[in-house]
Amino acid sequence: MTTFDPYAPSRETTEGKVFSVTGGDWDALVQDIGATKEERVVVNMGPQHPSTHGVLRLVLELEGETITEARAGIGYLHTGIEKNMEYRSWTQGTTFVTRMDYLGPLHNETAYCLAVEKLLGITNDIPERASVIRVMMMELNRISSHMVALGTGALELGAISPMFFAFRERETVLEIFEMITGLRMNMAYIRPGGVQQDLPEGALTKIRDSVKLMRKNFKENATLLIGNSIWMKRTQGIGYLDLAGCTTLGITGPVLRSTGLPWDLRKLQPYCGYENYNFDVVTADTCDVYGRFLIRMNELEQSLRIIEQCVDKLEKLEGAPVMVADKKIAWPAQLALGGDGLGNSLDHIRQIMGTSMESLIHHFKLVTEGFHVPAGQAYVAIESPRGELGASIVSDGGTKPYRVHFREPSFNNLQATAAMSEGGMVADIIGAVASIDPVMGGVDR
């Protein structure tokens, strides 16, 4: 009499008996598989798994330890952000998009706001100081995002010290975010027309000091892994995907640049004045996990270069506006906090209420109803830490979007999972997924 194993049920298919392994008595499973002529095991890896970068489900078909088929299952973090935005004003949309790729919130906000500004026809009216602040904040965000990619990727492959150091540097960036925006993530700081508010006093000094500290620490971090024999064995030649594979699948970001193609929208399709900054597009020619690791490590220095240039520009633009001049669009950006550090100061309230009753009514309608965006559609793409992040928006002329859709790089890049891992070992799919660096909030939005 054959007993049924609830932890390793088998089923007959046209190709033979397939075992779905979910735990249980491994010895009994091996004995059952040994009775068949062909060894095919299906492993459900995730969606709750420490090495799948969030709630990503990987369904792996194995022959021994070799992956014969890999399928990525998504949708476990679905939030309905794009649909929800159809019921909110254009400005309120920033509080939704910032939560998609939660490791790159400022890039989400920038792509969305640039698309809204394109429909409004005010792209060239954005104050220079606001554009420089956007660039500085995005590059700081690129550093914090790469720190998570490098730290968690190293941890998943067995190296714990690099994660400690990476999150130490990320904390430095998050402290700057908190000082400028009041929040460490999901800030909704970049708004249509400019930014939420100007930099606080002492921000530029802190940023300069932080850049010096991070530049020193990044070198220490690099010495832990670059050239490390164990790290090289786990990354070199792993997750191979060449240029033809990337272009076929629509892959962008560090994965594409690891094939040697210098595709970076900051250089090729500049936005927010990126054409006025000196930096290099980092590439590699290895097409593997190690090359993507090197690219992210070297991009940190390029981000620091851009941030230093931003600080120099902002010092010369002291006191300049950070929000577009059109009062039918602009929310107040020159805010002043109250004495308790919360809410608006009495002087600021007197200024709003004391100007005129008409201006107070207009401000009330602007905040509650929002501004009208001319009918039409626009698409704007930027270079996020993971690749090309595009915002496609459609307006019917009202105060709310008719449709918002994002070309999210994590969603596209995940298509490479099968190409990178099939034919390789089970242990190597961990490094392959880590090198893609998917953020499931952006994938499932």
Secondary structure, DSSP 8 states (H G I E B T S, - for coil): -----TTS-EEEETTEEEEEE-SS-HHHHHHHHHTSSS--EEEEE-SS-TTSSSS-EEEEEEETTEEEEEEEE--TT---HHHHGGGS-TTTTHHHHTTSSTTSHHHHHHHHHHHHHHHHT-GGGS-HHHHHHHHHHHHHHHHHHHHHHHHHHHHHTT--HHHHHHHHHHHHHHHHHHHHHS-SS----EETTEESS---TTHHHHHHHHHHHHHHHHHHHHHHHTT-HHHHHHHTT-S---HHHHHHHT--THHHHTTT----HHHHS--TTGGGS-------S--SHHHHHHHHHHHHHHHHHHHHHHHHHHHHTTT--SB-S-TTT----S--B-TTSSSB-HHHHHHHHHH-HHHHHHHHHHHHT-----SEEEEEEEEETTEEEEEEEEE-SSSS-SEEEEE-HHHHHTTHHHHHHTTSBHHHHHHHHHHH---HHHHH-
